[in-house]
Amino acid sequence: MTHSMSVWLVLLAALVGANLPFLNDRWFAVIPRKRPKTLGMRVGELVVCYLLVGALGLALEQSAGQIYPQGWEFYATTAALFLTLAFPGFVYRYLYHRRG
């Protein structure tokens, strides 16, 4: 896999993972729930998705060669990017008012 394909794969996984908690009421879109998820549950699922996407990125970086050491700035930036990618799902769930 080329480096550019790895980057696009991680970005696509981040986009899907960031919006997944807001688009359905199942745990990770697989496990059904009897009651709707609360905002706290969705944020917890968002953190788990962030860690899974980070693990995917780390695995792809490892397969391409040596892993570059990262500081706290990298994780703060990627967390902010992940939250930015989650904005459409949040808007759909909490701010978009359906008629009828």
C-alpha positions in Angstrom: 0.0 0.0 0.0 1.4 3.4 -0.9 1.8 6.2 1.6 -1.0 8.3 0.0 -3.4 5.4 0.1 -2.6 4.9 3.8 -3.3 8.6 4.4 -6.6 8.5 2.6 -7.6 5.3 4.4 -6.9 6.9 7.8 -8.9 10.0 6.9 -11.8 8.0 5.6 -11.8 5.9 8.8 -11.6 9.0 10.9 -14.6 10.5 9.1 -16.7 7.4 9.5 -15.5 6.8 13.1 -16.2 10.4 14.1 -19.8 10.4 12.8 -20.7 6.8 13.8 -21.8 7.6 17.4 -24.2 10.3 16.2 -25.9 8.5 13.3 -27.5 5.5 15.1 -28.5 4.3 18.6 -26.5 1.1 18.5 -23.1 0.6 20.1 -20.6 0.9 17.3 -23.4 0.4 14.8 -23.6 -3.3 15.8 -24.9 -4.0 19.3 -28.6 -2.9 19.7 -29.9 -0.9 22.7 -33.4 -0.8 24.1 -33.1 2.9 25.0 -31.5 5.8 23.0 -27.9 6.7 23.9 -27.2 9.8 25.9 -24.7 12.5 25.0 -22.2 11.0 27.5 -22.5 7.6 25.9 -21.9 9.1 22.5 -18.8 11.0 23.7 -17.4 7.8 25.2 -18.0 6.0 22.0 -16.3 8.9 20.1 -13.2 8.5 22.3 -13.1 4.8 21.6 -13.4 5.4 17.9 -10.6 8.0 18.1 -8.4 5.4 19.8 -9.3 2.8 17.1 -8.5 5.1 14.2 -5.2 6.1 16.0 -4.4 2.4 16.2 -5.1 1.9 12.5 -2.8 4.9 11.7 -0.1 3.5 13.9 -0.4 0.0 12.3 -0.2 1.6 8.8 2.9 3.6 9.8 4.5 0.5 11.3 4.0 -1.4 8.1 5.5 1.5 6.1 8.6 1.6 8.2 9.8 2.9 11.6 7.2 4.7 13.8 8.1 8.3 14.3 7.8 9.4 18.0 5.0 11.9 18.7 4.6 14.5 21.5 1.4 15.7 23.1 1.0 18.3 20.4 0.3 15.6 17.8 -2.4 14.0 19.9 -4.0 17.4 20.7 -4.1 18.2 17.0 -5.5 14.9 15.9 -8.2 15.0 18.6 -9.2 18.5 17.4 -9.4 17.2 13.8 -11.4 14.2 15.0 -13.9 16.5 16.8 -14.1 18.7 13.7 -14.9 15.7 11.6 -17.6 14.7 14.1 -19.4 18.0 13.6 -21.8 16.9 10.7 -23.0 13.9 12.8 -23.5 16.1 15.9 -25.5 18.7 13.9 -27.7 16.0 12.3 -28.4 14.4 15.8 -28.9 17.5 18.0 -29.4 20.6 15.9 -31.2 19.6 12.8 -35.0 19.8 13.5 -37.1 17.5 11.4 -40.6 18.7 10.4 -43.6 16.6 11.1 
